[in-house]
Amino acid sequence: MIVDAFWLPGFEAGDVAAWETRELGDVVLRWPVLRPDSLRRAIGTIGEQRRFLARLPVSDIVRAIDAAAARLADPHDPLRSAAEAALPAVTGYSPEMVRLVLGRMIPDWRRPALEQLLRSELGDPAVLDGFVADRRDPGQHGTPRRLHASGPALAFHVFAGNVPGVAVTSLVRSLLLKSATLGKTAAGEPVLAPLFAQALAQVAPEIAGAIAIAHWPGGALELEDAALAAADAVVVYGGEETLAALAPRVRPGARLLDHGPRYSFGIVGRAALTRAGASAVAGSVARAVAPFDQQGCVSPHVVYVERGGEVDPAELAEMIGGALAGIGRELPRGRISPAEAAAVHQARGAAEFRAIAGEDVVLHPQAVGSSFTVAYDADPAFAPSCLNRFLWVKPIDDLLQAVECVRPYAAYLQTVAVAGAGERLDGLALALAAAGATRVTTFTDAPWPPPDWHHDGRGPLVELVRWTDLVTPP
């Protein structure tokens, strides 16, 4: 199977310096090696097509995205088949994981979710089509005011490769704002965004004409400069090195929106640790860790467990290990690189040496070679995980102790999954917010944020919008 890992409206053979291919078993990915002038022509093409996009009612764009998503949701559609074949090969995720992720993320691109996102962020979606009365504030001294929301003329998205689907979600947000959109895919996942664009082209070619998706190696300065020079907004997913390389080169007046590395964790209160309830808690923790093989920004690195329940933290750690073993049979961990395997081995080895030295550290399972590790550690200090289903479980005496443990990582905190807080939940959530967390939820919902969540504490549409006020003369 040959899969085109690019989408370039107006693409011509003369725009290609060479072709790059990547053989992954039965799947062959291909994409063009672009010259800077070729990329600039592609940017010009989608910029011209944005004029059509700007005239469309946002409701038409929603319907088109919904129809494209319906194709990817259909197990019999060739594009869905291509996704299920190519994504395991390129990402290393198991086929079962890919089906789970697609099954949970594609509904976010369907009409009900998109309409909810628009209402949540903008109030009346028609504010993207023209001026709409501001129901929140009639204006100074009662003078009527109307509002219009505009997206960037061109949004340049730099994608990471750890979580399939995030790139499509980011593209969808731009399209809803009627922006021409250029996406640079990551080597770790260059597939799903172009497949989405192909699906969109088959139901709404004029809208798909406002998207360009390409891949080039990080550090290709001429190509990056061509994209940065044209972009009104730059949305970056990925590590600090990527952001540091791009940020100084964003042109004056353009917005830089970063979604860099983040740490998530969990807290279990003693109220959840009854003999009858602890098994369910362990299962929900395991199901928060396993999706994306713990690679997502929403994946917990550490779970803090409050002492004083019928089940103590060490016993819960063992139960979580049993739950991860069970999940591994239905949702196998994917392929990991030698470097990732070495990181897991090193983390286990360090924990074992600490146990030999007399520290209260216990690994589940004891034997090496498992597809998961739960490390019980009596030291409550926050410890980032090496990922790939390596979870730290740490005891605390009170829920608020967890807040103090994570405070040094305030700039990187994101999702906190909580169970068993009861009436203490609001106070705990306020303390977590003050410490830097941007989402407090359940373990069940932690891996699957809703489309209108405040991603890293910001509105996903509002952060891209420019508002225009129209004050009607009395």
DAJOGI-V563437 format. One line per field, one symbol per residue. burial: 1 if it has 24 or more other ideal C-beta (glycine too) atoms within 12 Angstrom, else 0. A space follows every 50 residues. Layout:
# DAJOGI-V563437
burial->???
This chain:
# DAJOGI-V563437
burial->00111111111000100000000100101111010101111110111011 00110101011111111111111000101101111111111111011111 11011111111011101100111110111001010000000000111111 11111111111111111111111111111111111111111111111111 10110111111111110101001111111111111111100110010011 00011111111111111111111000011111111111111111111111 11111110101111111111111110110011110100011001001101 10000000001111000001111111110101111111111111110111 11101100100111111111100100011011001111111110111111 111111101111111100000000
